[in-house]
Amino acid sequence: MTPIDFEFGFKTLWGLATAAGWFWINGISGRLKEAEKDRADLRRELHDVKLDYSTKAEARADRDTINRQLNRIEDKLDKLAERKADKST
Protein backbone atom coordinates (compact mmCIF):
# COMPACT_ATOMS: atom_id res chain seq x y z
CA MET A 1 0.00 0.00 0.00
CA THR A 2 1.52 3.27 -1.04
CA PRO A 3 1.28 6.50 0.92
CA ILE A 4 -0.91 7.97 -1.83
CA ASP A 5 -3.44 5.12 -1.48
CA PHE A 6 -3.50 5.58 2.30
CA GLU A 7 -3.97 9.34 1.97
CA PHE A 8 -6.72 8.89 -0.64
CA GLY A 9 -8.48 6.32 1.55
CA PHE A 10 -8.22 8.51 4.64
CA LYS A 11 -9.56 11.58 2.84
CA THR A 12 -12.41 9.55 1.36
CA LEU A 13 -13.36 8.06 4.73
CA TRP A 14 -13.02 11.46 6.42
CA GLY A 15 -15.35 13.01 3.84
CA LEU A 16 -17.91 10.23 4.29
CA ALA A 17 -17.69 10.51 8.09
CA THR A 18 -18.13 14.29 7.89
CA ALA A 19 -21.13 13.94 5.57
CA ALA A 20 -22.69 11.32 7.86
CA GLY A 21 -22.08 13.56 10.87
CA TRP A 22 -23.73 16.55 9.21
CA PHE A 23 -26.65 14.39 8.10
CA TRP A 24 -27.10 13.12 11.66
CA ILE A 25 -26.86 16.63 13.17
CA ASN A 26 -29.31 17.97 10.58
CA GLY A 27 -31.78 15.22 11.55
CA ILE A 28 -31.47 16.13 15.22
CA SER A 29 -31.91 19.81 14.37
CA GLY A 30 -35.08 19.05 12.42
CA ARG A 31 -36.53 17.07 15.33
CA LEU A 32 -35.65 19.87 17.74
CA LYS A 33 -37.40 22.43 15.54
CA GLU A 34 -40.47 20.20 15.38
CA ALA A 35 -40.41 19.72 19.16
CA GLU A 36 -40.09 23.48 19.65
CA LYS A 37 -43.13 24.04 17.41
CA ASP A 38 -45.12 21.43 19.35
CA ARG A 39 -44.10 23.06 22.63
CA ALA A 40 -45.21 26.48 21.40
CA ASP A 41 -48.57 25.01 20.32
CA LEU A 42 -49.01 23.38 23.73
CA ARG A 43 -48.14 26.62 25.53
CA ARG A 44 -50.69 28.50 23.43
CA GLU A 45 -53.33 25.85 24.16
CA LEU A 46 -52.52 25.90 27.89
CA HIS A 47 -52.82 29.68 27.91
CA ASP A 48 -56.27 29.44 26.29
CA VAL A 49 -57.35 26.85 28.87
CA LYS A 50 -56.13 29.07 31.71
CA LEU A 51 -58.15 31.98 30.32
CA ASP A 52 -61.33 29.89 30.10
CA TYR A 53 -60.88 28.14 33.45
CA SER A 54 -63.02 29.47 36.26
CA THR A 55 -61.43 29.45 39.68
CA LYS A 56 -63.12 28.16 42.80
CA ALA A 57 -63.73 31.71 43.97
CA GLU A 58 -65.41 32.60 40.67
CA ALA A 59 -67.53 29.45 40.80
CA ARG A 60 -68.51 30.21 44.41
CA ALA A 61 -69.43 33.79 43.47
CA ASP A 62 -71.51 32.54 40.52
CA ARG A 63 -73.29 30.05 42.78
CA ASP A 64 -74.04 32.77 45.35
CA THR A 65 -75.41 35.06 42.63
CA ILE A 66 -77.66 32.30 41.31
CA ASN A 67 -78.89 31.49 44.83
CA ARG A 68 -79.71 35.16 45.49
CA GLN A 69 -81.63 35.39 42.22
CA LEU A 70 -83.54 32.18 42.97
CA ASN A 71 -84.41 33.45 46.46
CA ARG A 72 -85.61 36.72 44.95
CA ILE A 73 -87.84 34.84 42.48
CA GLU A 74 -89.16 32.67 45.30
CA ASP A 75 -90.00 35.76 47.38
CA LYS A 76 -91.83 37.33 44.44
CA LEU A 77 -93.82 34.13 43.90
CA ASP A 78 -94.72 34.06 47.60
CA LYS A 79 -95.91 37.69 47.44
CA LEU A 80 -97.92 36.91 44.32
CA ALA A 81 -99.52 33.92 46.04
CA GLU A 82 -100.37 36.12 49.06
CA ARG A 83 -102.01 38.73 46.80
CA LYS A 84 -104.08 36.06 45.11
CA ALA A 85 -105.11 34.70 48.50
CA ASP A 86 -106.09 38.21 49.67
CA LYS A 87 -108.19 38.81 46.53
CA SER A 88 -110.04 35.55 46.84
CA THR A 89 -111.10 36.17 50.45
N, CA, C and O atoms as a GROMACS GRO file, in nm:
protein
  356
    1MET      N    1   0.086  -0.116   0.000
    1MET     CA    2   0.000   0.000   0.000
    1MET      C    3   0.091   0.123   0.000
    1MET      O    4   0.180   0.136   0.084
    2THR      N    5   0.067   0.208  -0.091
    2THR     CA    6   0.152   0.327  -0.104
    2THR      C    7   0.096   0.439  -0.019
    2THR      O    8  -0.022   0.436   0.017
    3PRO      N    9   0.178   0.538   0.012
    3PRO     CA   10   0.128   0.650   0.092
    3PRO      C   11   0.016   0.725   0.022
    3PRO      O   12  -0.070   0.782   0.089
    4ILE      N   13   0.015   0.727  -0.109
    4ILE     CA   14  -0.091   0.797  -0.183
    4ILE      C   15  -0.224   0.724  -0.164
    4ILE      O   16  -0.328   0.787  -0.145
    5ASP      N   17  -0.221   0.590  -0.169
    5ASP     CA   18  -0.344   0.512  -0.148
    5ASP      C   19  -0.398   0.534  -0.007
    5ASP      O   20  -0.519   0.548   0.013
    6PHE      N   21  -0.308   0.536   0.092
    6PHE     CA   22  -0.350   0.558   0.230
    6PHE      C   23  -0.411   0.697   0.246
    6PHE      O   24  -0.514   0.713   0.310
    7GLU      N   25  -0.347   0.797   0.188
    7GLU     CA   26  -0.397   0.934   0.198
    7GLU      C   27  -0.531   0.947   0.127
    7GLU      O   28  -0.622   1.012   0.179
    8PHE      N   29  -0.546   0.886   0.010
    8PHE     CA   30  -0.672   0.889  -0.064
    8PHE      C   31  -0.782   0.820   0.017
    8PHE      O   32  -0.894   0.871   0.027
    9GLY      N   33  -0.750   0.705   0.074
    9GLY     CA   34  -0.848   0.632   0.154
    9GLY      C   35  -0.890   0.711   0.278
    9GLY      O   36  -1.008   0.717   0.311
   10PHE      N   37  -0.792   0.772   0.345
   10PHE     CA   38  -0.822   0.851   0.464
   10PHE      C   39  -0.910   0.971   0.431
   10PHE      O   40  -1.007   0.998   0.502
   11LYS      N   41  -0.876   1.042   0.324
   11LYS     CA   42  -0.956   1.158   0.284
   11LYS      C   43  -1.097   1.117   0.244
   11LYS      O   44  -1.193   1.188   0.274
   12THR      N   45  -1.109   1.004   0.177
   12THR     CA   46  -1.241   0.955   0.136
   12THR      C   47  -1.324   0.920   0.259
   12THR      O   48  -1.440   0.960   0.271
   13LEU      N   49  -1.263   0.844   0.352
   13LEU     CA   50  -1.336   0.806   0.473
   13LEU      C   51  -1.370   0.928   0.559
   13LEU      O   52  -1.478   0.936   0.618
   14TRP      N   53  -1.277   1.023   0.566
   14TRP     CA   54  -1.302   1.146   0.642
   14TRP      C   55  -1.418   1.224   0.582
   14TRP      O   56  -1.502   1.275   0.655
   15GLY      N   57  -1.424   1.232   0.451
   15GLY     CA   58  -1.535   1.301   0.384
   15GLY      C   59  -1.668   1.232   0.409
   15GLY      O   60  -1.769   1.298   0.435
   16LEU      N   61  -1.667   1.098   0.402
   16LEU     CA   62  -1.791   1.023   0.429
   16LEU      C   63  -1.834   1.040   0.575
   16LEU      O   64  -1.952   1.057   0.604
   17ALA      N   65  -1.736   1.035   0.667
   17ALA     CA   66  -1.769   1.051   0.809
   17ALA      C   67  -1.824   1.191   0.835
   17ALA      O   68  -1.919   1.207   0.912
   18THR      N   69  -1.765   1.291   0.773
   18THR     CA   70  -1.813   1.429   0.789
   18THR      C   71  -1.954   1.444   0.734
   18THR      O   72  -2.040   1.506   0.798
   19ALA      N   73  -1.979   1.387   0.617
   19ALA     CA   74  -2.113   1.394   0.557
   19ALA      C   75  -2.215   1.323   0.645
   19ALA      O   76  -2.326   1.373   0.665
   20ALA      N   77  -2.177   1.206   0.698
   20ALA     CA   78  -2.269   1.132   0.786
   20ALA      C   79  -2.296   1.212   0.914
   20ALA      O   80  -2.408   1.216   0.963
   21GLY      N   81  -2.191   1.275   0.967
   21GLY     CA   82  -2.208   1.356   1.088
   21GLY      C   83  -2.302   1.473   1.064
   21GLY      O   84  -2.389   1.500   1.146
   22TRP      N   85  -2.285   1.543   0.953
   22TRP     CA   86  -2.373   1.655   0.921
   22TRP      C   87  -2.516   1.608   0.897
   22TRP      O   88  -2.612   1.676   0.937
   23PHE      N   89  -2.531   1.493   0.833
   23PHE     CA   90  -2.665   1.439   0.810
   23PHE      C   91  -2.732   1.407   0.943
   23PHE      O   92  -2.850   1.437   0.963
   24TRP      N   93  -2.657   1.347   1.034
   24TRP     CA   94  -2.710   1.312   1.166
   24TRP      C   95  -2.747   1.438   1.245
   24TRP      O   96  -2.855   1.444   1.304
   25ILE      N   97  -2.660   1.537   1.245
   25ILE     CA   98  -2.686   1.663   1.317
   25ILE      C   99  -2.806   1.736   1.256
   25ILE      O  100  -2.887   1.793   1.328
   26ASN      N  101  -2.817   1.733   1.124
   26ASN     CA  102  -2.931   1.796   1.058
   26ASN      C  103  -3.062   1.728   1.098
   26ASN      O  104  -3.164   1.794   1.117
   27GLY      N  105  -3.059   1.595   1.111
   27GLY     CA  106  -3.178   1.522   1.155
   27GLY      C  107  -3.218   1.560   1.296
   27GLY      O  108  -3.336   1.580   1.325
   28ILE      N  109  -3.119   1.572   1.384
   28ILE     CA  110  -3.147   1.613   1.522
   28ILE      C  111  -3.203   1.755   1.523
   28ILE      O  112  -3.297   1.784   1.596
   29SER      N  113  -3.145   1.842   1.444
   29SER     CA  114  -3.191   1.981   1.437
   29SER      C  115  -3.336   1.988   1.390
   29SER      O  116  -3.415   2.065   1.444
   30GLY      N  117  -3.370   1.907   1.291
   30GLY     CA  118  -3.508   1.904   1.242
   30GLY      C  119  -3.605   1.859   1.350
   30GLY      O  120  -3.713   1.915   1.365
   31ARG      N  121  -3.566   1.755   1.425
   31ARG     CA  122  -3.653   1.707   1.533
   31ARG      C  123  -3.666   1.811   1.643
   31ARG      O  124  -3.773   1.826   1.702
   32LEU      N  125  -3.558   1.882   1.672
   32LEU     CA  126  -3.565   1.987   1.774
   32LEU      C  127  -3.657   2.101   1.731
   32LEU      O  128  -3.732   2.154   1.812
   33LYS      N  129  -3.651   2.138   1.604
   33LYS     CA  130  -3.740   2.243   1.554
   33LYS      C  131  -3.886   2.199   1.564
   33LYS      O  132  -3.973   2.277   1.601
   34GLU      N  133  -3.911   2.073   1.530
   34GLU     CA  134  -4.047   2.020   1.538
   34GLU      C  135  -4.094   2.016   1.683
   34GLU      O  136  -4.209   2.051   1.712
   35ALA      N  137  -4.006   1.975   1.774
   35ALA     CA  138  -4.041   1.972   1.916
   35ALA      C  139  -4.067   2.113   1.969
   35ALA      O  140  -4.157   2.133   2.050
   36GLU      N  141  -3.990   2.209   1.923
   36GLU     CA  142  -4.009   2.348   1.965
   36GLU      C  143  -4.145   2.400   1.916
   36GLU      O  144  -4.214   2.472   1.989
   37LYS      N  145  -4.183   2.363   1.795
   37LYS     CA  146  -4.313   2.404   1.741
   37LYS      C  147  -4.426   2.340   1.822
   37LYS      O  148  -4.524   2.406   1.856
   38ASP      N  149  -4.411   2.211   1.854
   38ASP     CA  150  -4.512   2.143   1.935
   38ASP      C  151  -4.524   2.207   2.073
   38ASP      O  152  -4.634   2.224   2.125
   39ARG      N  153  -4.410   2.242   2.132
   39ARG     CA  154  -4.410   2.306   2.263
   39ARG      C  155  -4.480   2.441   2.259
   39ARG      O  156  -4.556   2.476   2.350
   40ALA      N  157  -4.455   2.517   2.154
   40ALA     CA  158  -4.521   2.648   2.140
   40ALA      C  159  -4.672   2.630   2.125
   40ALA      O  160  -4.750   2.706   2.182
   41ASP      N  161  -4.714   2.529   2.048
   41ASP     CA  162  -4.857   2.501   2.032
   41ASP      C  163  -4.919   2.463   2.166
   41ASP      O  164  -5.028   2.509   2.200
   42LEU      N  165  -4.849   2.380   2.243
   42LEU     CA  166  -4.902   2.338   2.373
   42LEU      C  167  -4.909   2.456   2.470
   42LEU      O  168  -5.005   2.466   2.547
   43ARG      N  169  -4.810   2.544   2.467
   43ARG     CA  170  -4.814   2.662   2.553
   43ARG      C  171  -4.932   2.751   2.517
   43ARG      O  172  -4.999   2.804   2.606
   44ARG      N  173  -4.956   2.768   2.387
   44ARG     CA  174  -5.069   2.850   2.343
   44ARG      C  175  -5.201   2.787   2.389
   44ARG      O  176  -5.290   2.857   2.437
   45GLU      N  177  -5.212   2.655   2.375
   45GLU     CA  178  -5.333   2.586   2.416
   45GLU      C  179  -5.352   2.594   2.568
   45GLU      O  180  -5.464   2.614   2.615
   46LEU      N  181  -5.244   2.578   2.643
   46LEU     CA  182  -5.252   2.590   2.788
   46LEU      C  183  -5.294   2.730   2.830
   46LEU      O  184  -5.373   2.746   2.924
   47HIS      N  185  -5.243   2.830   2.762
   47HIS     CA  186  -5.282   2.968   2.791
   47HIS      C  187  -5.432   2.988   2.768
   47HIS      O  188  -5.500   3.052   2.848
   48ASP      N  189  -5.484   2.932   2.657
   48ASP     CA  190  -5.627   2.944   2.629
   48ASP      C  191  -5.710   2.874   2.736
   48ASP      O  192  -5.814   2.924   2.777
   49VAL      N  193  -5.663   2.758   2.782
   49VAL     CA  194  -5.735   2.685   2.887
   49VAL      C  195  -5.735   2.766   3.016
   49VAL      O  196  -5.836   2.773   3.085
   50LYS      N  197  -5.621   2.826   3.049
   50LYS     CA  198  -5.614   2.907   3.171
   50LYS      C  199  -5.709   3.026   3.163
   50LYS      O  200  -5.769   3.064   3.264
   51LEU      N  201  -5.724   3.085   3.046
   51LEU     CA  202  -5.815   3.198   3.032
   51LEU      C  203  -5.960   3.156   3.050
   51LEU      O  204  -6.040   3.230   3.106
   52ASP      N  205  -5.994   3.036   3.002
   52ASP     CA  206  -6.133   2.989   3.010
   52ASP      C  207  -6.166   2.923   3.142
   52ASP      O  208  -6.284   2.902   3.173
   53TYR      N  209  -6.067   2.888   3.221
   53TYR     CA  210  -6.088   2.814   3.345
   53TYR      C  211  -6.142   2.906   3.454
   53TYR      O  212  -6.085   3.013   3.480
   54SER      N  213  -6.249   2.866   3.516
   54SER     CA  214  -6.302   2.947   3.626
   54SER      C  215  -6.243   2.894   3.757
   54SER      O  216  -6.237   2.773   3.780
   55THR      N  217  -6.201   2.984   3.840
   55THR     CA  218  -6.143   2.946   3.968
   55THR      C  219  -6.253   2.909   4.066
   55THR      O  220  -6.371   2.931   4.040
   56LYS      N  221  -6.213   2.852   4.179
   56LYS     CA  222  -6.312   2.816   4.280
   56LYS      C  223  -6.384   2.940   4.332
   56LYS      O  224  -6.504   2.936   4.358
   57ALA      N  225  -6.310   3.047   4.347
   57ALA     CA  226  -6.373   3.171   4.397
   57ALA      C  227  -6.477   3.222   4.297
   57ALA      O  228  -6.585   3.266   4.337
   58GLU      N  229  -6.444   3.216   4.168
   58GLU     CA  230  -6.540   3.260   4.067
   58GLU      C  231  -6.662   3.169   4.066
   58GLU      O  232  -6.775   3.217   4.056
   59ALA      N  233  -6.641   3.039   4.078
   59ALA     CA  234  -6.753   2.945   4.080
   59ALA      C  235  -6.840   2.968   4.203
   59ALA      O  236  -6.962   2.963   4.195
   60ARG      N  237  -6.776   2.994   4.317
   60ARG     CA  238  -6.851   3.021   4.440
   60ARG      C  239  -6.932   3.150   4.426
   60ARG      O  240  -7.048   3.157   4.469
   61ALA      N  241  -6.872   3.252   4.367
   61ALA     CA  242  -6.943   3.379   4.347
   61ALA      C  243  -7.061   3.360   4.251
   61ALA      O  244  -7.168   3.416   4.274
   62ASP      N  245  -7.041   3.282   4.146
   62ASP     CA  246  -7.151   3.254   4.052
   62ASP      C  247  -7.264   3.179   4.122
   62ASP      O  248  -7.381   3.210   4.102
   63ARG      N  249  -7.228   3.081   4.206
   63ARG     CA  250  -7.329   3.005   4.278
   63ARG      C  251  -7.406   3.095   4.373
   63ARG      O  252  -7.529   3.085   4.382
   64ASP      N  253  -7.336   3.184   4.443
   64ASP     CA  254  -7.404   3.277   4.535
   64ASP      C  255  -7.498   3.370   4.460
   64ASP      O  256  -7.609   3.398   4.506
   65THR      N  257  -7.456   3.418   4.344
   65THR     CA  258  -7.541   3.506   4.263
   65THR      C  259  -7.667   3.432   4.219
   65THR      O  260  -7.777   3.486   4.225
   66ILE      N  261  -7.650   3.309   4.175
   66ILE     CA  262  -7.766   3.230   4.131
   66ILE      C  263  -7.859   3.205   4.248
   66ILE      O  264  -7.981   3.215   4.233
   67ASN      N  265  -7.804   3.172   4.365
   67ASN     CA  266  -7.889   3.149   4.483
   67ASN      C  267  -7.966   3.274   4.522
   67ASN      O  268  -8.083   3.266   4.557
   68ARG      N  269  -7.900   3.391   4.517
   68ARG     CA  270  -7.971   3.516   4.549
   68ARG      C  271  -8.085   3.541   4.451
   68ARG      O  272  -8.195   3.580   4.491
   69GLN      N  273  -8.059   3.518   4.323
   69GLN     CA  274  -8.163   3.539   4.222
   69GLN      C  275  -8.279   3.441   4.241
   69GLN      O  276  -8.395   3.479   4.228
   70LEU      N  277  -8.248   3.316   4.273
   70LEU     CA  278  -8.354   3.218   4.297
   70LEU      C  279  -8.436   3.255   4.422
   70LEU      O  280  -8.558   3.242   4.422
   71ASN      N  281  -8.369   3.301   4.526
   71ASN     CA  282  -8.441   3.345   4.646
   71ASN      C  283  -8.530   3.464   4.616
   71ASN      O  284  -8.642   3.473   4.666
   72ARG      N  285  -8.482   3.555   4.534
   72ARG     CA  286  -8.561   3.672   4.495
   72ARG      C  287  -8.686   3.629   4.417
   72ARG      O  288  -8.795   3.680   4.441
   73ILE      N  289  -8.669   3.535   4.325
   73ILE     CA  290  -8.784   3.484   4.248
   73ILE      C  291  -8.882   3.415   4.342
   73ILE      O  292  -9.003   3.432   4.329
   74GLU      N  293  -8.828   3.337   4.435
   74GLU     CA  294  -8.916   3.267   4.530
   74GLU      C  295  -8.995   3.367   4.615
   74GLU      O  296  -9.114   3.347   4.640
   75ASP      N  297  -8.930   3.473   4.660
   75ASP     CA  298  -9.000   3.576   4.738
   75ASP      C  299  -9.110   3.642   4.656
   75ASP      O  300  -9.220   3.666   4.706
   76LYS      N  301  -9.081   3.671   4.530
   76LYS     CA  302  -9.183   3.733   4.444
   76LYS      C  303  -9.301   3.639   4.423
   76LYS      O  304  -9.416   3.682   4.421
   77LEU      N  305  -9.272   3.510   4.406
   77LEU     CA  306  -9.382   3.413   4.390
   77LEU      C  307  -9.465   3.403   4.517
   77LEU      O  308  -9.587   3.391   4.512
   78ASP      N  309  -9.398   3.409   4.633
   78ASP     CA  310  -9.472   3.406   4.760
   78ASP      C  311  -9.562   3.528   4.774
   78ASP      O  312  -9.677   3.516   4.816
   79LYS      N  313  -9.510   3.647   4.738
   79LYS     CA  314  -9.591   3.769   4.744
   79LYS      C  315  -9.709   3.761   4.648
   79LYS      O  316  -9.819   3.804   4.682
   80LEU      N  317  -9.685   3.706   4.530
   80LEU     CA  318  -9.792   3.691   4.432
   80LEU      C  319  -9.898   3.596   4.484
   80LEU      O  320 -10.018   3.620   4.467
   81ALA      N  321  -9.856   3.488   4.547
   81ALA     CA  322  -9.952   3.392   4.604
   81ALA      C  323 -10.031   3.458   4.716
   81ALA      O  324 -10.150   3.431   4.730
   82GLU      N  325  -9.967   3.542   4.798
   82GLU     CA  326 -10.037   3.612   4.906
   82GLU      C  327 -10.140   3.710   4.850
   82GLU      O  328 -10.250   3.722   4.904
   83ARG      N  329 -10.106   3.780   4.742
   83ARG     CA  330 -10.201   3.873   4.680
   83ARG      C  331 -10.321   3.799   4.625
   83ARG      O  332 -10.435   3.844   4.638
   84LYS      N  333 -10.296   3.684   4.563
   84LYS     CA  334 -10.408   3.606   4.511
   84LYS      C  335 -10.496   3.558   4.624
   84LYS      O  336 -10.619   3.556   4.612
   85ALA      N  337 -10.433   3.518   4.735
   85ALA     CA  338 -10.511   3.470   4.850
   85ALA      C  339 -10.593   3.585   4.909
   85ALA      O  340 -10.707   3.564   4.950
   86ASP      N  341 -10.536   3.705   4.914
   86ASP     CA  342 -10.609   3.821   4.967
   86ASP      C  343 -10.726   3.857   4.877
   86ASP      O  344 -10.832   3.895   4.928
   87LYS      N  345 -10.710   3.847   4.745
   87LYS     CA  346 -10.819   3.881   4.653
   87LYS      C  347 -10.932   3.780   4.659
   87LYS      O  348 -11.049   3.816   4.641
   88SER      N  349 -10.900   3.656   4.685
   88SER     CA  350 -11.004   3.555   4.684
   88SER      C  351 -11.083   3.553   4.815
   88SER      O  352 -11.189   3.491   4.821
   89THR      N  353 -11.034   3.618   4.918
   89THR     CA  354 -11.110   3.617   5.044
   89THR      C  355 -11.199   3.736   5.060
   89THR      O  356 -11.268   3.749   5.161
   0.00000   0.00000   0.00000
